[in-house]
Amino acid sequence: MARIFLSHSSQNNREALAMKVWLESQGWKDEVFLDFDPETGIKIGERWKERLSKAHSRSEAFLFLTSPAYSASQRDRIRLAGHADR
């Protein structure tokens, strides 16, 4: 299981993949979880929330690729969480 969890906005998939490739070239081969990676990410038909939770809980380090799109998605999650109890 991957030791590094790479968090990003889906609008930044290209940048996230570039970061994963770079990390692997630096010796972190098979150590980076990237949700859309066809080999190590979430598979079609897999329960994605459970897979993300498992990858998150087993990771030892987290990299956040911040961007305006990432910040916006985090604000949306916070807003939705605030309405969950209503």
C-alpha positions in Angstrom: 0.0 0.0 0.0 1.2 3.5 -0.8 2.8 5.5 1.9 2.2 9.0 0.3 -1.3 10.3 -0.3 -1.4 12.8 -3.1 -4.5 15.1 -2.7 -5.5 17.4 -5.6 -8.4 18.8 -7.5 -9.6 16.8 -10.5 -9.0 19.9 -12.5 -5.3 19.4 -11.8 -5.0 15.8 -12.8 -2.1 16.5 -15.2 -0.1 18.3 -12.5 -0.9 15.5 -10.0 0.3 12.8 -12.4 3.5 14.8 -13.1 4.1 15.0 -9.3 3.6 11.2 -9.0 6.0 10.5 -11.9 8.6 12.8 -10.4 8.3 11.2 -6.9 8.7 7.8 -8.5 11.8 9.0 -10.3 13.2 10.1 -6.9 12.9 6.6 -5.4 9.2 6.5 -4.3 8.1 3.9 -6.9 4.8 2.3 -5.9 4.7 4.5 -2.8 2.3 7.3 -4.0 -1.5 6.9 -4.0 -3.1 8.9 -6.8 -6.9 8.2 -7.0 -7.1 8.1 -10.8 -3.9 6.0 -11.5 -5.0 3.0 -13.5 -2.6 0.7 -11.7 -2.7 1.8 -8.1 -5.7 4.1 -7.8 -9.4 3.5 -7.5 -10.6 0.8 -9.9 -13.9 1.0 -11.9 -16.7 -0.4 -9.8 -14.7 -0.1 -6.6 -16.3 1.6 -3.6 -14.5 4.8 -3.9 -15.2 6.3 -0.5 -13.9 3.1 1.2 -10.8 3.0 -1.0 -10.0 6.7 -0.3 -10.5 6.1 3.4 -8.2 3.0 3.4 -5.5 4.8 1.4 -5.8 7.8 3.7 -5.5 5.8 6.9 -2.5 3.8 5.7 -0.5 6.8 4.4 2.4 8.2 6.3 2.7 11.4 4.4 0.2 13.7 2.6 1.0 16.0 -0.3 -1.6 18.7 -1.1 -1.4 20.2 -4.6 -3.0 23.5 -3.8 -4.5 25.6 -6.6 -7.5 27.9 -6.9 -9.6 24.8 -8.0 -8.3 22.8 -4.9 -9.2 25.7 -2.6 -12.7 26.0 -4.1 -13.4 22.3 -3.7 -12.3 22.4 -0.1 -14.6 25.4 0.6 -17.5 23.5 -1.0 -16.8 20.4 1.2 -16.9 22.6 4.3 -20.1 24.2 3.2 -21.7 20.8 2.6 -20.5 19.5 5.9 -22.1 22.5 7.6 -25.5 21.6 6.1 -25.2 17.8 6.9 -27.0 18.2 10.2 -29.8 20.3 8.9 
